[in-house]
Amino acid sequence: MNSTSPAVTADPAAADLDELVASLVASRPSALPPENREKLASFVRGEHGELLGGIAGHTNYGWLFIAQLWVHESTRGQGLGASLLRAAEDEARRRGCRSAWLDTYSFQARPFYEAHGYRVFGELPGFPAGYRKYFLCKEL
């Protein structure tokens, strides 16, 4: 096989991924501001150190991306999820973000996010089969 024939791998080398990202970044228009990606996370633990809830994501280009938000079943409906979401949004505002986005599944928390001002801007039907993946955003 010559080097111009694509070969798909499930275990790419870290150096290859780094080179791909560096090449992509180098090809961006010069008018595009540099990335300023910063991680963001908050965790709430019980009196014995057990995880009761948490949120994680990052900020970049004036946007907050929420990658994970989870609350233990025993504490759901008590405001912990809303408190975690609010804390992440407040920190994002402090960092200069003006908007937030996330994705969730039809079997997860879409109504929760909509109750907190998020709106659907896209969806993937059949992801996975029998379900939908929703993309939501909100102005902060």
OpenMM code with the backbone's topology and positions (N, CA, C; nanometers):
from openmm import Vec3, app, unit

residues = "MET ASN SER THR SER PRO ALA VAL THR ALA ASP PRO ALA ALA ALA ASP LEU ASP GLU LEU VAL ALA SER LEU VAL ALA SER ARG PRO SER ALA LEU PRO PRO GLU ASN ARG GLU LYS LEU ALA SER PHE VAL ARG GLY GLU HIS GLY GLU LEU LEU GLY GLY ILE ALA GLY HIS THR ASN TYR GLY TRP LEU PHE ILE ALA GLN LEU TRP VAL HIS GLU SER THR ARG GLY GLN GLY LEU GLY ALA SER LEU LEU ARG ALA ALA GLU ASP GLU ALA ARG ARG ARG GLY CYS ARG SER ALA TRP LEU ASP THR TYR SER PHE GLN ALA ARG PRO PHE TYR GLU ALA HIS GLY TYR ARG VAL PHE GLY GLU LEU PRO GLY PHE PRO ALA GLY TYR ARG LYS TYR PHE LEU CYS LYS GLU LEU".split()
positions = [
    Vec3(0.0849, -0.1176, 0.0000),
    Vec3(0.0000, 0.0000, 0.0000),
    Vec3(0.0891, 0.1235, 0.0000),
    Vec3(0.0595, 0.2186, -0.0894),
    Vec3(0.1410, 0.3399, -0.0886),
    Vec3(0.0875, 0.4393, 0.0134),
    Vec3(0.1644, 0.5441, 0.0391),
    Vec3(0.1304, 0.6368, 0.1473),
    Vec3(0.0113, 0.7266, 0.1152),
    Vec3(-0.0366, 0.7253, -0.0100),
    Vec3(-0.1528, 0.8082, -0.0429),
    Vec3(-0.2837, 0.7313, -0.0314),
    Vec3(-0.2768, 0.6041, 0.0052),
    Vec3(-0.3984, 0.5247, 0.0258),
    Vec3(-0.4371, 0.5314, 0.1728),
    Vec3(-0.5611, 0.5727, 0.2025),
    Vec3(-0.6006, 0.5822, 0.3435),
    Vec3(-0.6061, 0.4459, 0.4109),
    Vec3(-0.5585, 0.4419, 0.5335),
    Vec3(-0.5678, 0.3220, 0.6167),
    Vec3(-0.6342, 0.3640, 0.7472),
    Vec3(-0.7474, 0.3048, 0.7769),
    Vec3(-0.8229, 0.3401, 0.8970),
    Vec3(-0.7715, 0.2583, 1.0152),
    Vec3(-0.7578, 0.3241, 1.1299),
    Vec3(-0.7127, 0.2559, 1.2502),
    Vec3(-0.8026, 0.2925, 1.3675),
    Vec3(-0.8207, 0.1989, 1.4578),
    Vec3(-0.8965, 0.2252, 1.5802),
    Vec3(-0.8040, 0.2708, 1.6929),
    Vec3(-0.6738, 0.2695, 1.6669),
    Vec3(-0.5760, 0.3052, 1.7695),
    Vec3(-0.4684, 0.3962, 1.7101),
    Vec3(-0.5050, 0.5202, 1.6772),
    Vec3(-0.4070, 0.6095, 1.6158),
    Vec3(-0.2974, 0.6503, 1.7142),
    Vec3(-0.1792, 0.6720, 1.6623),
    Vec3(-0.0672, 0.7176, 1.7448),
    Vec3(-0.0919, 0.8614, 1.7893),
    Vec3(-0.0567, 0.8909, 1.9118),
    Vec3(-0.0749, 1.0263, 1.9659),
    Vec3(-0.0014, 1.1289, 1.8798),
    Vec3(0.1165, 1.0941, 1.8314),
    Vec3(0.1940, 1.1869, 1.7481),
    Vec3(0.1204, 1.2176, 1.6176),
    Vec3(0.0537, 1.1179, 1.5602),
    Vec3(-0.0230, 1.1410, 1.4373),
    Vec3(-0.1406, 1.2343, 1.4638),
    Vec3(-0.2103, 1.2138, 1.5752),
    Vec3(-0.3225, 1.3019, 1.6096),
    Vec3(-0.2741, 1.4440, 1.6355),
    Vec3(-0.1622, 1.4576, 1.7065),
    Vec3(-0.1053, 1.5902, 1.7324),
    Vec3(-0.0691, 1.6606, 1.6022),
    Vec3(-0.0098, 1.5866, 1.5081),
    Vec3(0.0274, 1.6449, 1.3790),
    Vec3(-0.0962, 1.6875, 1.3005),
    Vec3(-0.2011, 1.6066, 1.3049),
    Vec3(-0.3256, 1.6398, 1.2363),
    Vec3(-0.3852, 1.7687, 1.2923),
    Vec3(-0.3925, 1.7790, 1.4244),
    Vec3(-0.4472, 1.8996, 1.4877),
    Vec3(-0.3611, 2.0209, 1.4545),
    Vec3(-0.2295, 2.0072, 1.4628),
    Vec3(-0.1398, 2.1189, 1.4316),
    Vec3(-0.1571, 2.1640, 1.2869),
    Vec3(-0.1742, 2.0708, 1.1956),
    Vec3(-0.1941, 2.1051, 1.0544),
    Vec3(-0.3265, 2.1768, 1.0341),
    Vec3(-0.4296, 2.1307, 1.1021),
    Vec3(-0.5604, 2.1946, 1.0924),
    Vec3(-0.5552, 2.3370, 1.1474),
    Vec3(-0.4931, 2.3534, 1.2629),
    Vec3(-0.4807, 2.4860, 1.3240),
    Vec3(-0.4019, 2.5792, 1.2325),
    Vec3(-0.2950, 2.5297, 1.1719),
    Vec3(-0.2116, 2.6122, 1.0838),
    Vec3(-0.2865, 2.6567, 0.9592),
    Vec3(-0.3904, 2.5834, 0.9200),
    Vec3(-0.4635, 2.6178, 0.7978),
    Vec3(-0.5814, 2.7114, 0.8227),
    Vec3(-0.6034, 2.7517, 0.9477),
    Vec3(-0.7142, 2.8426, 0.9789),
    Vec3(-0.6878, 2.9808, 0.9205),
    Vec3(-0.7960, 3.0512, 0.8878),
    Vec3(-0.7782, 3.1887, 0.8389),
    Vec3(-0.7082, 3.2740, 0.9443),
    Vec3(-0.6227, 3.3649, 0.8990),
    Vec3(-0.5474, 3.4485, 0.9930),
    Vec3(-0.6389, 3.5411, 1.0725),
    Vec3(-0.7583, 3.5694, 1.0205),
    Vec3(-0.8518, 3.6571, 1.0914),
    Vec3(-0.9155, 3.5881, 1.2115),
    Vec3(-0.9075, 3.4559, 1.2160),
    Vec3(-0.9671, 3.3813, 1.3267),
    Vec3(-0.8820, 3.4008, 1.4517),
    Vec3(-0.9444, 3.4344, 1.5640),
    Vec3(-0.8649, 3.4518, 1.6858),
    Vec3(-0.8068, 3.3185, 1.7315),
    Vec3(-0.6981, 3.3233, 1.8064),
    Vec3(-0.6412, 3.1977, 1.8569),
    Vec3(-0.7366, 3.1322, 1.9560),
    Vec3(-0.7281, 3.0006, 1.9636),
    Vec3(-0.8112, 2.9287, 2.0604),
    Vec3(-0.7709, 2.9685, 2.2014),
    Vec3(-0.8676, 2.9707, 2.2891),
    Vec3(-0.8412, 2.9980, 2.4307),
    Vec3(-0.9176, 2.8975, 2.5166),
    Vec3(-0.9101, 2.7713, 2.4768),
    Vec3(-0.9844, 2.6639, 2.5441),
    Vec3(-0.9346, 2.6472, 2.6876),
    Vec3(-1.0311, 2.6536, 2.7798),
    Vec3(-1.0028, 2.6353, 2.9217),
    Vec3(-1.1031, 2.5376, 2.9799),
    Vec3(-1.0539, 2.4365, 3.0494),
    Vec3(-1.1441, 2.3400, 3.1134),
    Vec3(-1.2249, 2.4074, 3.2232),
    Vec3(-1.3386, 2.3483, 3.2523),
    Vec3(-1.4283, 2.3986, 3.3562),
    Vec3(-1.4969, 2.2777, 3.4183),
    Vec3(-1.4977, 2.2691, 3.5493),
    Vec3(-1.5647, 2.1569, 3.6163),
    Vec3(-1.6029, 2.1957, 3.7582),
    Vec3(-1.7046, 2.1298, 3.8096),
    Vec3(-1.7479, 2.1479, 3.9476),
    Vec3(-1.8058, 2.0153, 3.9957),
    Vec3(-1.7748, 1.9786, 4.1190),
    Vec3(-1.8203, 1.8522, 4.1750),
    Vec3(-1.8780, 1.8759, 4.3137),
    Vec3(-1.9825, 1.8028, 4.3470),
    Vec3(-2.0424, 1.8087, 4.4800),
    Vec3(-2.0336, 1.6683, 4.5387),
    Vec3(-1.9801, 1.6610, 4.6606),
    Vec3(-1.9627, 1.5319, 4.7268),
    Vec3(-2.0413, 1.5278, 4.8572),
    Vec3(-2.0825, 1.4088, 4.8929),
    Vec3(-2.1549, 1.3885, 5.0173),
    Vec3(-2.0609, 1.3854, 5.1361),
    Vec3(-2.1165, 1.3655, 5.2530),
    Vec3(-2.0370, 1.3702, 5.3762),
    Vec3(-1.9332, 1.2590, 5.3853),
    Vec3(-1.9479, 1.1528, 5.3061),
    Vec3(-1.8511, 1.0430, 5.3065),
    Vec3(-1.7642, 1.0442, 5.1810),
    Vec3(-1.7670, 1.1547, 5.1071),
    Vec3(-1.6835, 1.1685, 4.9886),
    Vec3(-1.7438, 1.1146, 4.8607),
    Vec3(-1.8652, 1.0607, 4.8679),
    Vec3(-1.9284, 1.0050, 4.7480),
    Vec3(-1.9730, 1.1182, 4.6543),
    Vec3(-1.9594, 1.0944, 4.5258),
    Vec3(-1.9987, 1.1941, 4.4263),
    Vec3(-2.1506, 1.2033, 4.4195),
    Vec3(-2.2030, 1.3234, 4.4426),
    Vec3(-2.3470, 1.3470, 4.4336),
    Vec3(-2.3854, 1.4123, 4.3018),
    Vec3(-2.2903, 1.4809, 4.2414),
    Vec3(-2.3171, 1.5449, 4.1134),
    Vec3(-2.1941, 1.6162, 4.0626),
    Vec3(-2.1955, 1.6432, 3.9332),
    Vec3(-2.0832, 1.7145, 3.8748),
    Vec3(-2.1157, 1.7647, 3.7360),
    Vec3(-2.0370, 1.8621, 3.6948),
    Vec3(-2.0490, 1.9187, 3.5610),
    Vec3(-1.9078, 1.9407, 3.5083),
    Vec3(-1.8877, 1.9169, 3.3792),
    Vec3(-1.7565, 1.9373, 3.3182),
    Vec3(-1.7745, 1.9832, 3.1745),
    Vec3(-1.6819, 2.0621, 3.1295),
    Vec3(-1.6829, 2.1108, 2.9921),
    Vec3(-1.5644, 2.2017, 2.9697),
    Vec3(-1.5807, 2.2963, 2.8802),
    Vec3(-1.4743, 2.3932, 2.8556),
    Vec3(-1.5320, 2.5209, 2.7956),
    Vec3(-1.4527, 2.6254, 2.7986),
    Vec3(-1.4883, 2.7504, 2.7325),
    Vec3(-1.3896, 2.7727, 2.6190),
    Vec3(-1.4388, 2.8334, 2.5108),
    Vec3(-1.3545, 2.8620, 2.3945),
    Vec3(-1.4317, 2.9536, 2.3004),
    Vec3(-1.3639, 3.0505, 2.2433),
    Vec3(-1.4246, 3.1431, 2.1462),
    Vec3(-1.5517, 3.2094, 2.1987),
    Vec3(-1.5570, 3.2364, 2.3283),
    Vec3(-1.6737, 3.3034, 2.3845),
    Vec3(-1.7932, 3.2131, 2.4085),
    Vec3(-1.7719, 3.0825, 2.4030),
    Vec3(-1.8794, 2.9850, 2.4252),
    Vec3(-1.8422, 2.8911, 2.5391),
    Vec3(-1.9433, 2.8511, 2.6137),
    Vec3(-1.9316, 2.7440, 2.7112),
    Vec3(-1.9837, 2.6172, 2.6451),
    Vec3(-1.9064, 2.5091, 2.6514),
    Vec3(-1.9547, 2.3784, 2.6071),
    Vec3(-1.9663, 2.2892, 2.7293),
    Vec3(-2.0843, 2.2356, 2.7526),
    Vec3(-2.1076, 2.1442, 2.8639),
    Vec3(-2.0996, 2.0021, 2.8098),
    Vec3(-1.9954, 1.9308, 2.8493),
    Vec3(-1.9746, 1.7944, 2.8019),
    Vec3(-2.0485, 1.6926, 2.8881),
    Vec3(-2.0492, 1.7141, 3.0189),
    Vec3(-2.1163, 1.6221, 3.1103),
    Vec3(-2.1837, 1.6997, 3.2230),
    Vec3(-2.3015, 1.6559, 3.2582),
    Vec3(-2.3717, 1.7014, 3.3791),
    Vec3(-2.4442, 1.5795, 3.4330),
    Vec3(-2.4152, 1.5458, 3.5572),
    Vec3(-2.4764, 1.4272, 3.6170),
    Vec3(-2.5088, 1.4559, 3.7625),
    Vec3(-2.6232, 1.4050, 3.8071),
    Vec3(-2.6652, 1.4155, 3.9462),
    Vec3(-2.7113, 1.2768, 3.9918),
    Vec3(-2.6646, 1.2346, 4.1082),
    Vec3(-2.7020, 1.1045, 4.1633),
    Vec3(-2.8537, 1.0977, 4.1797),
    Vec3(-2.9087, 0.9816, 4.1509),
    Vec3(-3.0547, 0.9624, 4.1587),
    Vec3(-3.1140, 1.0081, 4.2916),
    Vec3(-3.0433, 0.9860, 4.3998),
    Vec3(-3.0964, 1.0191, 4.5327),
    Vec3(-3.1100, 1.1693, 4.5559),
    Vec3(-3.0430, 1.2496, 4.4740),
    Vec3(-3.0491, 1.3953, 4.4933),
    Vec3(-3.1221, 1.4673, 4.3800),
    Vec3(-3.1747, 1.3920, 4.2850),
    Vec3(-3.2458, 1.4559, 4.1729),
    Vec3(-3.3731, 1.5241, 4.2218),
    Vec3(-3.4060, 1.6352, 4.1573),
    Vec3(-3.5258, 1.7094, 4.1925),
    Vec3(-3.5082, 1.8013, 4.3124),
    Vec3(-3.3851, 1.8123, 4.3627),
    Vec3(-3.3581, 1.8959, 4.4796),
    Vec3(-3.2801, 2.0224, 4.4443),
    Vec3(-3.2576, 2.0459, 4.3147),
    Vec3(-3.1906, 2.1680, 4.2721),
    Vec3(-3.0410, 2.1577, 4.2511),
    Vec3(-2.9832, 2.0399, 4.2738),
    Vec3(-2.8386, 2.0260, 4.2576),
    Vec3(-2.7964, 2.0440, 4.1121),
    Vec3(-2.8700, 1.9836, 4.0190),
    Vec3(-2.8374, 1.9992, 3.8770),
    Vec3(-2.8445, 2.1446, 3.8346),
    Vec3(-2.9489, 2.2135, 3.8778),
    Vec3(-2.9638, 2.3560, 3.8453),
    Vec3(-2.8499, 2.4367, 3.9048),
    Vec3(-2.8089, 2.4027, 4.0256),
    Vec3(-2.6992, 2.4728, 4.0919),
    Vec3(-2.5674, 2.4518, 4.0181),
    Vec3(-2.5412, 2.3290, 3.9747),
    Vec3(-2.4199, 2.3003, 3.8977),
    Vec3(-2.4207, 2.3743, 3.7645),
    Vec3(-2.5347, 2.3726, 3.6968),
    Vec3(-2.5474, 2.4412, 3.5685),
    Vec3(-2.5249, 2.5911, 3.5862),
    Vec3(-2.5864, 2.6481, 3.6862),
    Vec3(-2.5730, 2.7916, 3.7142),
    Vec3(-2.4271, 2.8272, 3.7455),
    Vec3(-2.3593, 2.7437, 3.8235),
    Vec3(-2.2192, 2.7691, 3.8577),
    Vec3(-2.1314, 2.7693, 3.7328),
    Vec3(-2.1544, 2.6740, 3.6428),
    Vec3(-2.0763, 2.6682, 3.5189),
    Vec3(-2.1055, 2.7892, 3.4310),
    Vec3(-2.2321, 2.8261, 3.4194),
    Vec3(-2.2688, 2.9426, 3.3388),
    Vec3(-2.2111, 3.0708, 3.3976),
    Vec3(-2.2134, 3.0839, 3.5303),
    Vec3(-2.1562, 3.2025, 3.5950),
    Vec3(-2.0064, 3.2122, 3.5688),
    Vec3(-1.9364, 3.0994, 3.5793),
    Vec3(-1.7926, 3.0991, 3.5522),
    Vec3(-1.7658, 3.1322, 3.4058),
    Vec3(-1.8485, 3.0797, 3.3162),
    Vec3(-1.8321, 3.1097, 3.1734),
    Vec3(-1.8506, 3.2590, 3.1476),
    Vec3(-1.9494, 3.3191, 3.2102),
    Vec3(-1.9688, 3.4645, 3.1967),
    Vec3(-1.8461, 3.5395, 3.2477),
    Vec3(-1.7925, 3.4959, 3.3613),
    Vec3(-1.6733, 3.5587, 3.4177),
    Vec3(-1.5568, 3.5518, 3.3186),
    Vec3(-1.5533, 3.4442, 3.2401),
    Vec3(-1.4485, 3.4271, 3.1388),
    Vec3(-1.4805, 3.5016, 3.0095),
    Vec3(-1.5927, 3.5695, 3.0054),
    Vec3(-1.6287, 3.6472, 2.8874),
    Vec3(-1.7164, 3.5752, 2.7870),
    Vec3(-1.7688, 3.4593, 2.8226),
    Vec3(-1.8555, 3.3857, 2.7300),
    Vec3(-1.9916, 3.4533, 2.7204),
    Vec3(-2.0482, 3.4459, 2.6022),
    Vec3(-2.1800, 3.5053, 2.5781),
    Vec3(-2.2863, 3.4005, 2.5483),
    Vec3(-2.2440, 3.2757, 2.5248),
    Vec3(-2.3384, 3.1693, 2.4896),
    Vec3(-2.2880, 3.0356, 2.5428),
    Vec3(-2.3801, 2.9379, 2.5449),
    Vec3(-2.3461, 2.8025, 2.5884),
    Vec3(-2.4128, 2.7024, 2.4956),
    Vec3(-2.3521, 2.5850, 2.4833),
    Vec3(-2.4144, 2.4782, 2.4055),
    Vec3(-2.3799, 2.3438, 2.4677),
    Vec3(-2.4596, 2.2441, 2.4315),
    Vec3(-2.4436, 2.1091, 2.4837),
    Vec3(-2.5199, 2.0132, 2.3947),
    Vec3(-2.5035, 1.8850, 2.4211),
    Vec3(-2.5877, 1.7856, 2.3545),
    Vec3(-2.6392, 1.6880, 2.4585),
    Vec3(-2.7538, 1.6294, 2.4290),
    Vec3(-2.8166, 1.5328, 2.5187),
    Vec3(-2.9005, 1.4365, 2.4354),
    Vec3(-2.9384, 1.3272, 2.4932),
    Vec3(-3.0186, 1.2271, 2.4225),
    Vec3(-3.1655, 1.2371, 2.4616),
    Vec3(-3.2502, 1.1757, 2.3799),
    Vec3(-3.3943, 1.1779, 2.4065),
    Vec3(-3.4289, 1.1080, 2.5375),
    Vec3(-3.3437, 1.0185, 2.5853),
    Vec3(-3.3696, 0.9489, 2.7115),
    Vec3(-3.3036, 1.0194, 2.8300),
    Vec3(-3.2446, 1.1369, 2.8051),
    Vec3(-3.1758, 1.2076, 2.9126),
    Vec3(-3.2491, 1.3346, 2.9541),
    Vec3(-3.1817, 1.4472, 2.9501),
    Vec3(-3.2257, 1.5659, 3.0233),
    Vec3(-3.2729, 1.6832, 2.9374),
    Vec3(-3.3237, 1.6573, 2.8173),
    Vec3(-3.3682, 1.7695, 2.7343),
    Vec3(-3.4667, 1.8618, 2.8073),
    Vec3(-3.5721, 1.8100, 2.8731),
    Vec3(-3.6653, 1.8995, 2.9432),
    Vec3(-3.5969, 1.9834, 3.0521),
    Vec3(-3.4995, 1.9256, 3.1197),
    Vec3(-3.4248, 1.9996, 3.2222),
    Vec3(-3.3550, 2.1207, 3.1605),
    Vec3(-3.2835, 2.0974, 3.0508),
    Vec3(-3.2107, 2.2081, 2.9871),
    Vec3(-3.3067, 2.3130, 2.9314),
    Vec3(-3.4164, 2.2690, 2.8716),
    Vec3(-3.5142, 2.3648, 2.8187),
    Vec3(-3.5741, 2.4490, 2.9312),
    Vec3(-3.5944, 2.3897, 3.0474),
    Vec3(-3.6464, 2.4642, 3.1624),
    Vec3(-3.5472, 2.5690, 3.2116),
    Vec3(-3.4205, 2.5534, 3.1722),
    Vec3(-3.3171, 2.6491, 3.2111),
    Vec3(-3.2742, 2.7384, 3.0948),
    Vec3(-3.3632, 2.7512, 2.9956),
    Vec3(-3.3416, 2.8485, 2.8895),
    Vec3(-3.2721, 2.7996, 2.7646),
    Vec3(-3.2373, 2.6726, 2.7580),
    Vec3(-3.1728, 2.6190, 2.6379),
    Vec3(-3.2792, 2.5866, 2.5338),
    Vec3(-3.2404, 2.5983, 2.4067),
    Vec3(-3.3321, 2.5653, 2.2977),
    Vec3(-3.2609, 2.4721, 2.2002),
    Vec3(-3.3385, 2.3846, 2.1389),
    Vec3(-3.2833, 2.2889, 2.0422),
    Vec3(-3.2477, 2.3622, 1.9137),
    Vec3(-3.1256, 2.3380, 1.8639),
    Vec3(-3.0870, 2.3933, 1.7344),
    Vec3(-3.0517, 2.2849, 1.6339),
    Vec3(-3.0562, 2.1594, 1.6775),
    Vec3(-3.0302, 2.0497, 1.5852),
    Vec3(-3.0573, 1.9161, 1.6518),
    Vec3(-3.0763, 1.8147, 1.5692),
    Vec3(-3.0973, 1.6803, 1.6232),
    Vec3(-3.0501, 1.5754, 1.5244),
    Vec3(-3.0107, 1.4613, 1.5791),
    Vec3(-2.9719, 1.3447, 1.4999),
    Vec3(-3.0698, 1.2323, 1.5312),
    Vec3(-3.1621, 1.2019, 1.4396),
    Vec3(-3.2528, 1.0894, 1.4636),
    Vec3(-3.1770, 0.9571, 1.4489),
    Vec3(-3.2177, 0.8578, 1.5260),
    Vec3(-3.1551, 0.7263, 1.5153),
    Vec3(-3.0139, 0.7217, 1.5701),
    Vec3(-2.9838, 0.8036, 1.6713),
    Vec3(-2.8490, 0.8067, 1.7287),
    Vec3(-2.8584, 0.7956, 1.8791),
    Vec3(-2.8527, 0.6719, 1.9343),
    Vec3(-2.8517, 0.5428, 1.8657),
    Vec3(-2.9912, 0.5036, 1.8178),
    Vec3(-2.9991, 0.3899, 1.7520),
    Vec3(-3.1260, 0.3444, 1.6948),
    Vec3(-3.2372, 0.3501, 1.7994),
    Vec3(-3.3491, 0.4099, 1.7602),
    Vec3(-3.4632, 0.4215, 1.8497),
    Vec3(-3.4623, 0.5463, 1.9361),
    Vec3(-3.3556, 0.6247, 1.9276),
    Vec3(-3.3421, 0.7456, 2.0096),
    Vec3(-3.2989, 0.8630, 1.9223),
    Vec3(-3.2856, 0.9788, 1.9832),
    Vec3(-3.2388, 1.0994, 1.9152),
    Vec3(-3.1340, 1.1679, 2.0015),
    Vec3(-3.0412, 1.2335, 1.9344),
    Vec3(-2.9444, 1.3182, 2.0029),
    Vec3(-2.9809, 1.4617, 1.9700),
    Vec3(-2.9944, 1.5452, 2.0735),
    Vec3(-3.0320, 1.6851, 2.0560),
    Vec3(-2.9141, 1.7756, 2.0874),
    Vec3(-2.9047, 1.8840, 2.0125),
    Vec3(-2.8055, 1.9881, 2.0355),
    Vec3(-2.8813, 2.1123, 2.0805),
    Vec3(-2.8404, 2.1691, 2.1931),
    Vec3(-2.9104, 2.2830, 2.2513),
    Vec3(-2.8126, 2.3974, 2.2764),
    Vec3(-2.8646, 2.5201, 2.2745),
    Vec3(-2.7816, 2.6366, 2.3033),
    Vec3(-2.8612, 2.7389, 2.3827),
    Vec3(-2.7888, 2.8349, 2.4368),
    Vec3(-2.8494, 2.9384, 2.5203),
    Vec3(-2.7592, 3.0611, 2.5191),
    Vec3(-2.8193, 3.1784, 2.5150),
    Vec3(-2.7429, 3.3011, 2.5363),
    Vec3(-2.7266, 3.3189, 2.6860),
    Vec3(-2.6067, 3.3528, 2.7275),
    Vec3(-2.5805, 3.3680, 2.8717),
    Vec3(-2.6099, 3.5088, 2.9197),
] * unit.nanometer
topology = app.Topology()
chain = topology.addChain("A")
for resn in residues:
    res = topology.addResidue(resn, chain)
    for name in ("N", "CA", "C"):
        topology.addAtom(name, app.Element.getBySymbol(name[0]), res)
